[in-house]
């Protein structure tokens, strides 16, 4: 089988994988034992700057609705966390990616829809200077103190910051025998599209890799 044939077969497999994702009812989760982490739902990946993407912007209503529903269902403010890029002007990451989400800039701000949520100020807020949320010392401390059975991960982008977040949550879960459910709702994550970065392919591939490692990839978390 040629590389082209393998690629086509894998693309067909990924399409079926996404189509087979099922919804999960929020009511099936125990609110007091559930946490939610949102990564990089900020202006610099949604509306403003060189890395902003309409594809990523489109998940904002779904993310906001899920956070609002979870909070109203009884998930504590202390169990809802936001981790956001907040780079210095000379960030080493800019060797790989164009300068973005510099501290103090509009790009580093959460999208306005999140800021409008009831309880926004009481949620947990952390910053990071890499694609990996667990490099944030504050987030690591919060995670270590967290006593829950389920963690929902949402945000962007699927193949970078969301992937490293969800994979870390699952690897930590497995290594420590925590028996937590790590859940990613597909309608609340997305990545950008470019000639050297086919969005649909990267989105599906990295969700499949999460599923292979035991993360529950669902189509959505419904009310």
Backbone torsions as a table, in degrees:
resi	resn	phi	psi	omega
1	UNK	NA	129.5	-179.7
2	UNK	-73.5	165.7	177.1
3	UNK	-59.0	-40.6	179.3
4	UNK	-61.6	-42.9	179.5
5	UNK	-65.3	-41.4	178.1
6	UNK	-62.4	-42.4	-179.2
7	UNK	-63.7	-42.4	179.4
8	UNK	-65.5	-41.3	178.6
9	UNK	-63.9	-40.6	179.7
10	UNK	-68.9	-38.9	177.4
11	UNK	-61.8	-41.1	177.7
12	UNK	-64.0	-40.8	178.3
13	UNK	-61.4	-44.7	-178.9
14	UNK	-63.8	-39.4	177.9
15	UNK	-60.8	-43.0	177.5
16	UNK	-65.5	-41.0	178.2
17	UNK	-55.4	-48.2	-179.4
18	UNK	-66.7	-40.1	-179.2
19	UNK	-64.3	-26.4	-178.1
20	UNK	-86.6	-3.4	178.2
21	UNK	-66.2	139.1	-178.6
22	UNK	-110.5	153.9	175.3
23	UNK	-74.5	156.8	176.1
24	UNK	-123.0	131.6	-179.6
25	UNK	-78.9	128.3	176.9
26	UNK	-57.5	-34.5	-178.7
27	UNK	-65.0	-14.3	179.1
28	UNK	-81.6	-8.6	-179.5
29	UNK	-101.2	144.0	176.9
30	UNK	-83.1	113.7	-173.6
31	UNK	-55.7	-39.8	-176.7
32	UNK	-71.2	-13.4	-178.5
33	UNK	-114.7	19.8	-176.5
34	UNK	-122.3	141.3	174.1
35	UNK	-128.1	159.2	179.0
36	UNK	-136.4	131.7	178.4
37	UNK	-121.9	126.6	176.9
38	UNK	-110.4	130.5	-179.7
39	UNK	-116.9	127.2	168.6
40	UNK	59.1	34.6	171.2
41	UNK	-86.0	72.8	-173.4
42	UNK	-129.1	164.9	-173.6
43	UNK	-59.4	-35.6	-175.1
44	UNK	-65.8	-15.6	176.5
45	UNK	-112.5	-0.9	-174.4
46	UNK	-119.3	-47.7	-171.2
47	UNK	-133.7	-24.9	-169.9
48	UNK	-126.4	132.4	172.7
49	UNK	101.0	175.5	-171.0
50	UNK	-68.8	-24.2	-178.7
51	UNK	-101.0	4.8	179.0
52	UNK	-68.2	143.7	-175.3
53	UNK	-141.1	131.3	175.1
54	UNK	-60.4	-33.6	177.2
55	UNK	-59.9	-44.5	-178.7
56	UNK	-72.5	-39.2	178.3
57	UNK	-57.3	-32.0	-175.2
58	UNK	-65.4	-19.0	-179.4
59	UNK	-84.5	-8.6	-175.5
60	UNK	-53.1	-50.8	-178.6
61	UNK	-59.0	-37.7	-179.8
62	UNK	-67.8	-42.7	179.5
63	UNK	-64.1	-47.5	-179.1
64	UNK	-61.4	-44.8	-179.0
65	UNK	-62.7	-40.6	-179.7
66	UNK	-67.1	-44.7	179.8
67	UNK	-62.4	-44.1	179.0
68	UNK	-62.4	-44.4	-179.9
69	UNK	-64.4	-42.2	179.6
70	UNK	-63.4	-43.2	179.8
71	UNK	-64.2	-44.5	178.9
72	UNK	-65.2	-29.7	179.8
73	UNK	-76.6	-10.5	176.2
74	UNK	117.9	3.1	174.3
75	UNK	-68.7	122.1	-172.6
76	UNK	-64.7	148.3	175.6
77	UNK	-55.7	-34.3	-179.8
78	UNK	-71.4	-10.8	178.9
79	UNK	-104.5	7.2	178.6
80	UNK	-115.9	117.8	-172.5
81	UNK	-125.4	148.7	177.5
82	UNK	-125.1	125.9	177.1
83	UNK	-117.1	126.5	-170.6
84	UNK	-134.3	141.5	172.4
85	UNK	-56.5	138.2	179.0
86	UNK	-156.2	78.9	-169.3
87	UNK	-90.1	146.2	166.0
88	UNK	-70.9	162.9	-176.5
89	UNK	-63.7	-24.6	-178.7
90	UNK	-107.2	29.7	-177.5
91	UNK	-55.0	134.9	179.5
92	UNK	-64.4	-26.5	178.5
93	UNK	-59.2	-23.2	-179.2
94	UNK	-71.3	-6.0	171.4
95	UNK	-72.6	-25.5	-178.5
96	UNK	-102.7	-31.8	-177.5
97	UNK	-129.3	152.6	177.4
98	UNK	-59.4	151.5	176.7
99	UNK	-52.4	133.0	-176.8
100	UNK	-157.3	154.6	172.2
101	UNK	49.1	47.2	178.0
102	UNK	-70.9	139.4	-178.6
103	UNK	-52.1	132.6	178.9
104	UNK	88.3	-6.3	-179.1
105	UNK	-92.7	164.7	176.8
106	UNK	-61.4	-34.7	-178.6
107	UNK	-60.6	-30.7	-177.1
108	UNK	-83.7	-0.5	-178.9
109	UNK	-86.9	143.7	172.5
110	UNK	-60.0	150.0	178.6
111	UNK	-63.0	151.2	-173.2
112	UNK	-60.9	-31.9	-179.7
113	UNK	-63.4	-35.9	176.1
114	UNK	-69.1	-43.4	-179.1
115	UNK	-62.1	-24.2	-179.1
116	UNK	-81.9	-8.0	-178.9
117	UNK	-65.3	139.5	172.1
118	UNK	-62.9	128.6	-179.7
119	UNK	93.3	2.1	-177.0
120	UNK	-51.0	-46.2	-176.9
121	UNK	-68.2	-22.5	-178.1
122	UNK	-91.9	-8.5	175.9
123	UNK	-72.6	169.6	-178.3
124	UNK	-93.2	131.7	-174.2
125	UNK	-126.4	130.2	-178.3
126	UNK	-136.3	154.1	176.8
127	UNK	-118.4	158.1	-179.9
128	UNK	-142.3	157.9	-179.1
129	UNK	-123.2	33.6	176.8
130	UNK	-162.7	178.7	178.8
131	UNK	-74.9	-9.4	-173.7
132	UNK	-105.4	116.7	-179.2
133	UNK	-60.9	-33.2	-176.0
134	UNK	-73.1	-2.5	171.7
135	UNK	-81.5	-7.6	175.2
136	UNK	-82.1	116.2	-177.1
137	UNK	-60.1	-41.7	-179.8
138	UNK	-63.4	-42.3	178.7
139	UNK	-64.4	-41.1	178.5
140	UNK	-60.1	-43.1	179.6
141	UNK	-63.5	-43.0	178.4
142	UNK	-60.4	-43.8	-178.1
143	UNK	-65.1	-41.0	-179.9
144	UNK	-64.6	-32.1	-179.1
145	UNK	-84.8	-8.5	-174.4
146	UNK	-77.1	128.3	179.4
147	UNK	-119.5	88.4	-177.2
148	UNK	-139.7	167.3	176.8
149	UNK	-100.4	-21.0	-173.6
150	UNK	-137.5	135.5	172.9
151	UNK	-127.1	124.7	177.1
152	UNK	-98.4	131.0	178.6
153	UNK	-115.5	130.1	179.6
154	UNK	-135.6	165.4	173.6
155	UNK	124.1	-150.3	-172.5
156	UNK	-150.0	162.9	-8.5
157	UNK	-94.8	158.2	-170.7
158	UNK	-51.9	-43.5	-171.7
159	UNK	-92.7	-1.7	-179.6
160	UNK	-125.5	-92.8	-172.0
161	UNK	-67.1	-39.3	177.2
162	UNK	-67.6	-42.4	-179.6
163	UNK	-62.1	-48.9	-178.5
164	UNK	-65.3	-34.0	176.4
165	UNK	-63.8	-55.9	-175.6
166	UNK	-65.1	-39.2	179.4
167	UNK	-65.9	-41.3	177.7
168	UNK	-62.4	-43.5	178.4
169	UNK	-58.4	-41.7	-179.0
170	UNK	-72.9	-42.2	179.3
171	UNK	-63.5	-43.3	176.8
172	UNK	-60.9	-42.9	178.8
173	UNK	-58.8	-48.0	-178.1
174	UNK	-68.8	-44.0	-175.9
175	UNK	-64.4	-33.2	-176.3
176	UNK	-100.0	-0.9	179.8
177	UNK	63.1	38.9	-175.2
178	UNK	-78.1	-19.5	-179.7
179	UNK	56.9	37.4	177.1
180	UNK	-87.4	151.3	170.0
181	UNK	-91.0	122.9	173.9
182	UNK	-105.9	119.1	-171.2
183	UNK	-121.2	133.7	174.8
184	UNK	-123.1	114.0	174.5
185	UNK	-82.7	121.6	-173.2
186	UNK	-59.4	-32.6	-177.2
187	UNK	-77.0	-2.4	179.4
188	UNK	-113.7	15.8	176.4
189	UNK	-137.2	154.2	179.2
190	UNK	-168.6	164.5	176.7
191	UNK	-133.6	172.5	-176.3
192	UNK	-87.8	169.9	-179.7
193	UNK	-122.0	135.0	177.9
194	UNK	-158.1	163.3	-179.1
195	UNK	-54.5	-36.3	179.7
196	UNK	-99.3	12.3	-176.8
197	UNK	-150.3	77.7	-178.7
198	UNK	-66.0	110.1	-170.4
199	UNK	-58.9	-47.2	-178.7
200	UNK	-60.3	-42.7	-177.8
201	UNK	-67.0	-47.0	-179.3
202	UNK	-65.1	-41.4	179.2
203	UNK	-57.7	-51.3	-177.8
204	UNK	-68.9	-41.4	-177.9
205	UNK	-60.9	-46.5	-175.5
206	UNK	-76.0	-28.8	172.0
207	UNK	-66.3	-39.1	177.5
208	UNK	-64.8	-40.5	178.1
209	UNK	-63.2	-37.0	175.0
210	UNK	-63.1	-44.8	179.9
211	UNK	-61.8	-38.9	179.2
212	UNK	-61.4	-27.1	-179.6
213	UNK	-95.2	9.5	172.6
214	UNK	99.5	0.2	174.6
215	UNK	-73.0	138.0	177.8
216	UNK	-83.6	107.2	176.7
217	UNK	-96.0	112.8	-178.5
218	UNK	-113.8	163.3	-179.3
219	UNK	-70.5	-39.6	178.8
220	UNK	-165.9	165.4	170.3
221	UNK	-110.9	108.6	-173.4
222	UNK	-91.4	156.3	178.5
223	UNK	-66.4	NA	NA
